[in-house]
C-alpha cells in the first residue's frame, strides 16, 4: 500500500536557497480562447452563443451563462442538444 508523505520546509531550508513555487489561481492563468470548438470553414463568420448548461470543450470548463464564440455549424449543434440559452 502506498502512502503519501508531505515534506515540511523550515526557515533554515528556505534561507539555504531552496526555491519555493507560488501557487497561482487557476482562473487567472486560464483565458477563454477566441474561438471555441471546431475551426471555421471558408467564408464563415463566428457566432456568439450563451450557454444554458455546464459544458466542457477541449479540456476547458464553461459554466451556464458563459458567452462563447463558435462556428455556425457548432452553434447549430449546441442549440439542437439544448446547451444554448434562448435569447
C-alpha positions in Angstrom: 0.0 0.0 0.0 1.4 3.4 -1.0 1.2 6.3 1.4 1.6 10.0 0.6 4.1 11.9 2.6 4.4 15.7 2.9 7.8 17.3 3.4 7.6 20.3 5.7 10.0 23.1 4.9 11.6 25.1 7.6 13.0 28.6 7.7 16.5 27.1 7.5 15.6 25.3 4.3 14.3 28.5 2.7 17.3 30.5 3.7 19.6 27.8 2.3 18.5 28.7 -1.2 15.6 26.2 -1.7 13.3 27.8 -4.2 9.6 27.7 -3.5 6.9 27.7 -6.1 4.0 30.1 -5.5 0.5 28.8 -6.2 -1.3 30.7 -8.9 -5.1 30.8 -9.1 -6.2 28.6 -12.0 -8.8 31.1 -13.3 -6.2 33.9 -13.6 -3.9 31.9 -15.8 -6.6 30.4 -17.9 -8.3 32.5 -20.5 -11.0 31.6 -22.9 -9.7 31.2 -26.5 -11.1 33.5 -29.2 -12.9 30.6 -31.0 -14.2 27.6 -29.1 -14.8 24.2 -30.8 -14.2 23.2 -34.4 -12.5 25.8 -36.7 -14.4 28.0 -39.1 -14.9 26.8 -42.7 -14.1 29.1 -45.6 -16.3 32.2 -45.7 -18.0 31.6 -42.3 -18.4 34.3 -39.7 -18.2 33.3 -36.0 -21.4 33.3 -33.9 -21.7 34.2 -30.2 -23.8 31.8 -28.1 -24.8 31.9 -24.4 -24.7 28.6 -22.6 -27.6 27.3 -20.5 -25.8 24.3 -19.1 -22.3 23.4 -17.9 -20.2 22.3 -20.9 -16.6 21.0 -21.2 -15.0 21.8 -24.6 -11.4 20.8 -25.4 -10.5 20.4 -21.7 -11.9 23.8 -20.6 -15.0 24.1 -18.5 -17.7 26.6 -19.3 -20.4 27.5 -16.8 -24.0 28.4 -17.6 -24.3 32.0 -18.8 -20.8 32.0 -20.4 -20.7 33.6 -23.8 -18.7 31.6 -26.4 -17.6 32.4 -29.9 -18.1 29.3 -32.1 -18.6 28.4 -35.7 -22.2 28.5 -37.1 -22.2 24.7 -37.5 -21.1 24.1 -33.9 -23.7 26.7 -32.7 -26.4 24.8 -34.5 -25.3 21.5 -32.9 -25.2 23.1 -29.4 -28.7 24.5 -30.0 -30.0 21.1 -31.1 -28.6 19.5 -28.0 -30.1 22.1 -25.7 -26.8 23.7 -24.5 -27.6 27.3 -25.5 -29.9 29.7 -23.8 -32.9 31.1 -25.5 -32.5 34.8 -26.1 
